[in-house]
Structure formats: C-alpha cells, structure tokens
Amino acid sequence: MPCTVQYTCFQYVPVCKIIQRDCPDLVEIFHKLDAILEQESQKLAPSFGEEASSVMDICDRNRARLNYGRKQALDCMNLVENAIAKIHAALLW
C-alpha cells in the first residue's frame, strides 16, 4: 500500500488525540510514584543494613526510569501542541 498524505493523516490524528488524552494523567501518576518511591526508600533504607546501598541504587534507577517516562510524556505533549499550532497557522493562510 503506497504511503500517501491522506493515509499518514489518518494515522497521525488518532495518535495525537491519545497523547492529549492520556499523557497528562501519566505525567501526574509518574510524579506521584516518584515521590512515593523516594519517601519509602528513605524510610526503609536503614532496615536493610549492609545491603542498603544496593537497595538505594535500585530505587534510584527506578526513579530515573519514572522521570524518563515523565519527560517523554511531556515531550510528546509539547510535540502535539506544536503540531496543533502549526496546523492552525497553516489553516489561516
């Protein structure tokens, strides 16, 4: 099937709608999970004794993954907002 502009638009619009619908919630969830993980890891670290540093490293890696996911969601939201602005500008021409 040849790729046409019409075919591409039909794929692009649903993705943008899903990003607009789901990403704000994901950003909030990732932020809350990061805060919870930070608090719980600080509380539980002393109870692990010698293994505390390895447990904290695991928690830090997981927090980094959450922050990366949050940043990706924010980037996607910004891309969609920029695309909407460009489409509106193109329609004004």
VMD Tcl script that builds the backbone (N, CA, C; Angstrom):
set m [mol new atoms 279]
animate dup $m
set s [atomselect $m all]
$s set {name element resname resid chain x y z} {
  {N N MET 1 A 0.856 -1.185 0.000}
  {CA C MET 1 A 0.000 0.000 0.000}
  {C C MET 1 A 0.894 1.238 0.000}
  {N N PRO 2 A 0.739 2.094 -0.979}
  {CA C PRO 2 A 1.577 3.289 -1.037}
  {C C PRO 2 A 1.218 4.261 0.090}
  {N N CYS 3 A 2.232 4.901 0.595}
  {CA C CYS 3 A 2.026 5.868 1.676}
  {C C CYS 3 A 1.633 7.210 1.069}
  {N N THR 4 A 0.474 7.666 1.401}
  {CA C THR 4 A 0.005 8.956 0.909}
  {C C THR 4 A -0.197 9.886 2.084}
  {N N VAL 5 A -0.368 11.138 1.779}
  {CA C VAL 5 A -0.598 12.128 2.819}
  {C C VAL 5 A -1.880 11.807 3.572}
  {N N GLN 6 A -2.900 11.407 2.855}
  {CA C GLN 6 A -4.178 11.093 3.482}
  {C C GLN 6 A -4.027 9.913 4.449}
  {N N TYR 7 A -3.302 8.886 4.046}
  {CA C TYR 7 A -3.082 7.728 4.901}
  {C C TYR 7 A -2.317 8.131 6.158}
  {N N THR 8 A -1.298 8.983 5.989}
  {CA C THR 8 A -0.495 9.436 7.117}
  {C C THR 8 A -1.337 10.254 8.081}
  {N N CYS 9 A -2.194 11.111 7.581}
  {CA C CYS 9 A -3.034 11.933 8.444}
  {C C CYS 9 A -3.982 11.072 9.265}
  {N N PHE 10 A -4.510 10.015 8.671}
  {CA C PHE 10 A -5.423 9.170 9.413}
  {C C PHE 10 A -4.704 8.421 10.532}
  {N N GLN 11 A -3.406 8.219 10.404}
  {CA C GLN 11 A -2.641 7.583 11.471}
  {C C GLN 11 A -2.178 8.607 12.501}
  {N N TYR 12 A -1.912 9.816 12.097}
  {CA C TYR 12 A -1.349 10.842 12.966}
  {C C TYR 12 A -2.380 11.410 13.928}
  {N N VAL 13 A -3.558 11.651 13.459}
  {CA C VAL 13 A -4.597 12.275 14.284}
  {C C VAL 13 A -4.986 11.412 15.474}
  {N N PRO 14 A -5.241 10.116 15.312}
  {CA C PRO 14 A -5.588 9.313 16.492}
  {C C PRO 14 A -4.466 9.254 17.528}
  {N N VAL 15 A -3.237 9.213 17.053}
  {CA C VAL 15 A -2.116 9.187 17.988}
  {C C VAL 15 A -2.066 10.491 18.786}
  {N N CYS 16 A -2.259 11.606 18.118}
  {CA C CYS 16 A -2.256 12.895 18.812}
  {C C CYS 16 A -3.397 12.993 19.820}
  {N N LYS 17 A -4.557 12.479 19.464}
  {CA C LYS 17 A -5.681 12.504 20.394}
  {C C LYS 17 A -5.402 11.651 21.627}
  {N N ILE 18 A -4.781 10.504 21.416}
  {CA C ILE 18 A -4.449 9.633 22.548}
  {C C ILE 18 A -3.401 10.297 23.440}
  {N N ILE 19 A -2.428 10.956 22.835}
  {CA C ILE 19 A -1.413 11.669 23.616}
  {C C ILE 19 A -2.064 12.761 24.443}
  {N N GLN 20 A -2.959 13.529 23.831}
  {CA C GLN 20 A -3.631 14.592 24.562}
  {C C GLN 20 A -4.508 14.048 25.689}
  {N N ARG 21 A -5.091 12.896 25.474}
  {CA C ARG 21 A -5.987 12.316 26.473}
  {C C ARG 21 A -5.220 11.665 27.631}
  {N N ASP 22 A -4.172 10.921 27.317}
  {CA C ASP 22 A -3.540 10.075 28.320}
  {C C ASP 22 A -2.285 10.658 28.962}
  {N N CYS 23 A -1.526 11.432 28.247}
  {CA C CYS 23 A -0.233 11.881 28.767}
  {C C CYS 23 A -0.325 12.794 29.996}
  {N N PRO 24 A -1.278 13.704 30.092}
  {CA C PRO 24 A -1.342 14.496 31.325}
  {C C PRO 24 A -1.546 13.628 32.575}
  {N N ASP 25 A -2.370 12.602 32.449}
  {CA C ASP 25 A -2.569 11.694 33.576}
  {C C ASP 25 A -1.300 10.908 33.875}
  {N N LEU 26 A -0.606 10.467 32.837}
  {CA C LEU 26 A 0.638 9.729 33.034}
  {C C LEU 26 A 1.698 10.576 33.722}
  {N N VAL 27 A 1.795 11.824 33.349}
  {CA C VAL 27 A 2.773 12.715 33.971}
  {C C VAL 27 A 2.478 12.834 35.461}
  {N N GLU 28 A 1.225 13.004 35.800}
  {CA C GLU 28 A 0.834 13.125 37.206}
  {C C GLU 28 A 1.091 11.823 37.968}
  {N N ILE 29 A 0.759 10.693 37.369}
  {CA C ILE 29 A 0.978 9.397 38.014}
  {C C ILE 29 A 2.466 9.153 38.229}
  {N N PHE 30 A 3.287 9.436 37.213}
  {CA C PHE 30 A 4.730 9.242 37.354}
  {C C PHE 30 A 5.301 10.137 38.441}
  {N N HIS 31 A 4.793 11.357 38.533}
  {CA C HIS 31 A 5.269 12.281 39.564}
  {C C HIS 31 A 4.915 11.756 40.952}
  {N N LYS 32 A 3.697 11.294 41.122}
  {CA C LYS 32 A 3.271 10.760 42.428}
  {C C LYS 32 A 4.057 9.499 42.789}
  {N N LEU 33 A 4.255 8.608 41.821}
  {CA C LEU 33 A 5.019 7.389 42.092}
  {C C LEU 33 A 6.465 7.700 42.460}
  {N N ASP 34 A 7.033 8.686 41.814}
  {CA C ASP 34 A 8.400 9.082 42.141}
  {C C ASP 34 A 8.488 9.585 43.576}
  {N N ALA 35 A 7.535 10.409 43.976}
  {CA C ALA 35 A 7.539 10.929 45.347}
  {C C ALA 35 A 7.340 9.804 46.357}
  {N N ILE 36 A 6.444 8.888 46.068}
  {CA C ILE 36 A 6.202 7.757 46.977}
  {C C ILE 36 A 7.442 6.885 47.085}
  {N N LEU 37 A 8.058 6.595 45.950}
  {CA C LEU 37 A 9.249 5.754 45.951}
  {C C LEU 37 A 10.389 6.408 46.712}
  {N N GLU 38 A 10.532 7.706 46.570}
  {CA C GLU 38 A 11.577 8.414 47.307}
  {C C GLU 38 A 11.334 8.337 48.811}
  {N N GLN 39 A 10.094 8.596 49.238}
  {CA C GLN 39 A 9.780 8.561 50.665}
  {C C GLN 39 A 9.958 7.166 51.248}
  {N N GLU 40 A 9.435 6.170 50.559}
  {CA C GLU 40 A 9.505 4.805 51.076}
  {C C GLU 40 A 10.940 4.288 51.101}
  {N N SER 41 A 11.727 4.633 50.110}
  {CA C SER 41 A 13.113 4.160 50.098}
  {C C SER 41 A 13.914 4.795 51.237}
  {N N GLN 42 A 13.619 6.053 51.552}
  {CA C GLN 42 A 14.306 6.708 52.667}
  {C C GLN 42 A 13.916 6.075 54.006}
  {N N LYS 43 A 12.644 5.686 54.117}
  {CA C LYS 43 A 12.182 5.053 55.360}
  {C C LYS 43 A 12.774 3.661 55.538}
  {N N LEU 44 A 12.834 2.905 54.443}
  {CA C LEU 44 A 13.226 1.502 54.533}
  {C C LEU 44 A 14.734 1.278 54.439}
  {N N ALA 45 A 15.493 2.248 53.997}
  {CA C ALA 45 A 16.930 2.058 53.802}
  {C C ALA 45 A 17.648 1.592 55.065}
  {N N PRO 46 A 17.398 2.173 56.220}
  {CA C PRO 46 A 18.129 1.710 57.407}
  {C C PRO 46 A 17.839 0.248 57.788}
  {N N SER 47 A 16.701 -0.259 57.422}
  {CA C SER 47 A 16.350 -1.626 57.806}
  {C C SER 47 A 17.086 -2.680 56.973}
  {N N PHE 48 A 17.740 -2.284 55.890}
  {CA C PHE 48 A 18.449 -3.244 55.051}
  {C C PHE 48 A 19.896 -3.449 55.475}
  {N N GLY 49 A 20.397 -2.630 56.350}
  {CA C GLY 49 A 21.757 -2.795 56.866}
  {C C GLY 49 A 22.808 -2.649 55.781}
  {N N GLU 50 A 23.610 -3.700 55.582}
  {CA C GLU 50 A 24.711 -3.649 54.628}
  {C C GLU 50 A 24.237 -3.556 53.184}
  {N N GLU 51 A 23.055 -4.043 52.904}
  {CA C GLU 51 A 22.527 -4.027 51.543}
  {C C GLU 51 A 21.805 -2.727 51.206}
  {N N ALA 52 A 21.849 -1.767 52.114}
  {CA C ALA 52 A 21.114 -0.518 51.917}
  {C C ALA 52 A 21.572 0.220 50.664}
  {N N SER 53 A 22.878 0.220 50.404}
  {CA C SER 53 A 23.361 0.970 49.237}
  {C C SER 53 A 22.878 0.333 47.932}
  {N N SER 54 A 22.854 -1.007 47.859}
  {CA C SER 54 A 22.369 -1.649 46.630}
  {C C SER 54 A 20.870 -1.455 46.466}
  {N N VAL 55 A 20.137 -1.459 47.571}
  {CA C VAL 55 A 18.693 -1.216 47.504}
  {C C VAL 55 A 18.425 0.215 47.072}
  {N N MET 56 A 19.205 1.157 47.592}
  {CA C MET 56 A 19.030 2.560 47.199}
  {C C MET 56 A 19.395 2.763 45.727}
  {N N ASP 57 A 20.399 2.029 45.247}
  {CA C ASP 57 A 20.750 2.111 43.821}
  {C C ASP 57 A 19.600 1.629 42.945}
  {N N ILE 58 A 18.961 0.555 43.350}
  {CA C ILE 58 A 17.806 0.038 42.597}
  {C C ILE 58 A 16.673 1.057 42.613}
  {N N CYS 59 A 16.424 1.633 43.772}
  {CA C CYS 59 A 15.363 2.648 43.872}
  {C C CYS 59 A 15.689 3.862 43.013}
  {N N ASP 60 A 16.956 4.272 43.017}
  {CA C ASP 60 A 17.354 5.423 42.197}
  {C C ASP 60 A 17.199 5.123 40.709}
  {N N ARG 61 A 17.539 3.905 40.293}
  {CA C ARG 61 A 17.345 3.533 38.887}
  {C C ARG 61 A 15.869 3.542 38.514}
  {N N ASN 62 A 15.031 3.032 39.402}
  {CA C ASN 62 A 13.593 3.029 39.118}
  {C C ASN 62 A 13.026 4.444 39.090}
  {N N ARG 63 A 13.520 5.294 39.968}
  {CA C ARG 63 A 13.079 6.688 39.945}
  {C C ARG 63 A 13.537 7.370 38.655}
  {N N ALA 64 A 14.734 7.034 38.189}
  {CA C ALA 64 A 15.223 7.603 36.930}
  {C C ALA 64 A 14.348 7.149 35.768}
  {N N ARG 65 A 13.913 5.897 35.793}
  {CA C ARG 65 A 13.018 5.410 34.739}
  {C C ARG 65 A 11.683 6.136 34.782}
  {N N LEU 66 A 11.166 6.371 35.981}
  {CA C LEU 66 A 9.914 7.128 36.096}
  {C C LEU 66 A 10.083 8.546 35.560}
  {N N ASN 67 A 11.184 9.180 35.915}
  {CA C ASN 67 A 11.422 10.543 35.433}
  {C C ASN 67 A 11.629 10.576 33.923}
  {N N TYR 68 A 12.267 9.560 33.377}
  {CA C TYR 68 A 12.439 9.482 31.928}
  {C C TYR 68 A 11.076 9.327 31.240}
  {N N GLY 69 A 10.226 8.476 31.780}
  {CA C GLY 69 A 8.883 8.309 31.223}
  {C C GLY 69 A 8.068 9.587 31.309}
  {N N ARG 70 A 8.214 10.282 32.427}
  {CA C ARG 70 A 7.502 11.556 32.586}
  {C C ARG 70 A 8.012 12.577 31.573}
  {N N LYS 71 A 9.338 12.627 31.380}
  {CA C LYS 71 A 9.903 13.559 30.407}
  {C C LYS 71 A 9.449 13.212 28.996}
  {N N GLN 72 A 9.394 11.934 28.670}
  {CA C GLN 72 A 8.927 11.517 27.343}
  {C C GLN 72 A 7.477 11.924 27.127}
  {N N ALA 73 A 6.644 11.757 28.144}
  {CA C ALA 73 A 5.238 12.153 28.023}
  {C C ALA 73 A 5.122 13.663 27.829}
  {N N LEU 74 A 5.907 14.422 28.580}
  {CA C LEU 74 A 5.893 15.880 28.410}
  {C C LEU 74 A 6.372 16.280 27.024}
  {N N ASP 75 A 7.400 15.621 26.526}
  {CA C ASP 75 A 7.886 15.907 25.177}
  {C C ASP 75 A 6.822 15.606 24.128}
  {N N CYS 76 A 6.129 14.495 24.293}
  {CA C CYS 76 A 5.050 14.154 23.353}
  {C C CYS 76 A 3.943 15.196 23.390}
  {N N MET 77 A 3.596 15.636 24.590}
  {CA C MET 77 A 2.559 16.663 24.707}
  {C C MET 77 A 2.993 17.949 24.027}
  {N N ASN 78 A 4.264 18.317 24.178}
  {CA C ASN 78 A 4.776 19.527 23.521}
  {C C ASN 78 A 4.775 19.380 22.005}
  {N N LEU 79 A 5.142 18.208 21.509}
  {CA C LEU 79 A 5.115 17.977 20.062}
  {C C LEU 79 A 3.706 18.105 19.502}
  {N N VAL 80 A 2.739 17.571 20.207}
  {CA C VAL 80 A 1.352 17.663 19.745}
  {C C VAL 80 A 0.873 19.110 19.774}
  {N N GLU 81 A 1.215 19.832 20.835}
  {CA C GLU 81 A 0.816 21.241 20.909}
  {C C GLU 81 A 1.451 22.051 19.789}
  {N N ASN 82 A 2.713 21.779 19.489}
  {CA C ASN 82 A 3.376 22.476 18.382}
  {C C ASN 82 A 2.742 22.114 17.045}
  {N N ALA 83 A 2.376 20.850 16.867}
  {CA C ALA 83 A 1.725 20.430 15.619}
  {C C ALA 83 A 0.373 21.113 15.474}
  {N N ILE 84 A -0.365 21.222 16.566}
  {CA C ILE 84 A -1.669 21.897 16.520}
  {C C ILE 84 A -1.483 23.365 16.145}
  {N N ALA 85 A -0.483 24.000 16.732}
  {CA C ALA 85 A -0.231 25.404 16.408}
  {C C ALA 85 A 0.147 25.571 14.933}
  {N N LYS 86 A 0.953 24.653 14.414}
  {CA C LYS 86 A 1.334 24.721 13.008}
  {C C LYS 86 A 0.139 24.485 12.088}
  {N N ILE 87 A -0.730 23.569 12.464}
  {CA C ILE 87 A -1.918 23.296 11.651}
  {C C ILE 87 A -2.849 24.506 11.644}
  {N N HIS 88 A -3.026 25.136 12.809}
  {CA C HIS 88 A -3.855 26.327 12.869}
  {C C HIS 88 A -3.253 27.465 12.027}
  {N N ALA 89 A -1.937 27.610 12.101}
  {CA C ALA 89 A -1.273 28.651 11.299}
  {C C ALA 89 A -1.424 28.352 9.809}
  {N N ALA 90 A -1.324 27.087 9.432}
  {CA C ALA 90 A -1.464 26.722 8.029}
  {C C ALA 90 A -2.886 26.954 7.536}
  {N N LEU 91 A -3.852 26.729 8.397}
  {CA C LEU 91 A -5.250 26.946 8.007}
  {C C LEU 91 A -5.581 28.422 7.876}
  {N N LEU 92 A -4.847 29.273 8.578}
  {CA C LEU 92 A -5.091 30.724 8.488}
  {C C LEU 92 A -4.560 31.288 7.164}
  {N N TRP 93 A -3.616 30.615 6.558}
  {CA C TRP 93 A -3.071 31.076 5.295}
  {C C TRP 93 A -4.118 31.041 4.281}
}
mol reanalyze $m
mol bondsrecalc $m
mol representation Tube
mol addrep $m
